[in-house]
Amino acid sequence: ELLNRPVLSIVGSRNPTPQGVLNAEQIARALAEAGLVIASGMALGIDAAAHRGALAAQGDTIAFIGTGIDRVYPARNRDLAHEIGARGVIVSEFPIGTPAIAANFPRRNRLISGIARGILVVEAAIGSGSLITARLAGEQGREVFAVPGSIHSPQARGCHRLIKEGAKLVETAQYILE
């Protein structure tokens, strides 16, 4: 049922700033409260913050993973995975037993973008996999949103590039809802 509801995907840095984590959690929470399903990749950092924000709002969340459904990666997200499994849904296109292989994560990114009406990038360095997801979203005809950051932060440079290329600048969840 969750796969058929309006979804917004939120992705970003695995090594975010504290402000980036707070931004992801607050925006995800507000969007979930407004009725959107929040999707992400259950990675450390911004992905986990987005899932936590949706869950804190008693909202719905979908985690697309790059391993077999029987594997939790990263292991530090075990409790989060169990909570998502109990209250949301975890999706994998990989066979049971598939370990965390680097090439699988960019592959699963097309699902994160493909399920959504739009994608929000919160903190992404220039080489971030989140930019792959944003590119795929654009190719799939999805809205691309980005949160700006400090001009001194490497984690903001990818978002700034997206905004220069036409992504919609987001300061609050209301920007997305409008």
ZIVENCOR-V385409 format. One record per run of one state. SS is the DSSP state (H for helix, E for strand, - for the rest). FROM is the first residue (numbers start at 1). LEN is the number of residues. Records with the same first field share a line. If there is no record, write none. Layout:
SS=FROM-LEN + FROM-LEN
This chain:
-=1-1 + 5-2 + 13-5 + 34-3 + 41-5 + 57-4 + 65-3 + 69-6 + 88-1 + 92-2 + 95-7 + 115-3 + 123-6 + 140-3 + 148-6 + 165-3 + 170-3 + 178-1
H=2-3 + 18-16 + 46-11 + 75-13 + 102-13 + 129-11 + 154-11 + 173-5
E=7-6 + 37-4 + 61-4 + 68-1 + 89-3 + 94-1 + 118-5 + 143-5 + 168-2
